[in-house]
């Protein structure tokens, strides 16, 4: 298993180097790993890539939306403690696309306002 992690680490070092050359803010290691895994997950599913592919002149371009969806799905699994190898083995195109249909949780801020109003006596 250690052998599989080495190429990932090498890729992360290369990407980190690009950001230090004036190409933007350096994402944290977790974000870089999630993006790298998202690209690899999308690459596993040619039919998924085809659905999110656009043609600009003679060149085919993959929509960044599918990478964002895959990054969210991968990140959730990483937060759940799954290994990159397991994520790549088990992730499905449906899981990636279902990220679109999920609703974001309501902001905690609204609940805090209600509590503070009650504490202050504003009903």
N, C-alpha and C positions, 0 to 999 in steps of 0.2 A: 504494500500500500504506500509506503514511503516513496517508491519510484514514481507513482502517479502524481504526487504532490510537487515533485521537483520541477516539471515543466510549467506548472501553474505559477510557482514562485518566480521562475525566470521571466514569464510573461508579465507578471505584476511589476517586476523591476524595470522592464522595458517601458511599460505604460507610465510608471512613476517618472521615469526619465523624461518622457515627452511633456509632462505637465511642468516640469522645472525649466523647460525651454520656452516659457512664455505662452503656452497653449491653454492657460486657465489655472484655476485653483486645484490643488491636489486633493482628490477625494480620499477619504480614509480607506484603510485596507479592506474593510468589510464591503464598502461600496464597489471598490475595484474588483474584488472577488465575485460579487453578485453580478456585475456587468459582464465579466469574463464568462462566468457560467451561463448567463442569459444568452450570450452569443453562441456558445456551444450547444445549448439546448435548442435554440431556433435552428441551428445548422442540422440537427438531427431529423427535422421534419420538412422535407422539400415541399410538401403540399401547403404547409403553413407559410413558408417563405413565398410561395407562388401567390397566395391570397393577398399578401401585404407587399407585393412587388409593384412598382410603377415604372413606366418607361419614360425616360427623358431623352428624346431623340433616339439614337441607337443603343443607349445604355440603360440597363435594368438597375433600378435602385430599390433597396429594401427600406420600407418605411421604418422610421425610428419608433413608431408606436408599438410595433411588435416587440422590439427590444425592451421598451419600457414595461410592457405587460409581462414579458418573461423575467425581467429583473425583479418585479414585485413578487411573482410566484416563487422564484429562486430565493429571494431574500426571506420570505416567510418560512421556507423550509430550513434555511440556514439558522434563523432565529429559533426554530424548533429543535436544533441540535443535529440535523442530518448532515452527513458528510457530502462533499461535492460529488464523489463517485455515486453515492446512492441517489442524489438528486438527479444526476444525468441519466441514471438507469431507470428511474421511476416517473419522471415528469412526463406529462402528456400534452399534446397540442390543445386539448379541451381545457386542461388546467390553466394554460397560458391565456387562452381566449376568454375564459370565465372571469378573469380579473376585470374585464370591461363591465360585466354585469353586476359586480358586487358594489354595494353602497358603502361609502366611507362612514365610519362611526361618527356620531354627533360629537361636536367639539365639547370638551370638558368645561370650557369657559362658561357656557350657559348654565350648567349646574352650579358652578361656583357663584355666579351672580344671584341665583335663587337663594342659595344658602346665606350669602352675605346680606341680602335684603331681609331675610327672616331674622338674622342676628341683629340687624340695625332697627328692626321694628317696622320696616316698609313692607306692607302686605299688598 
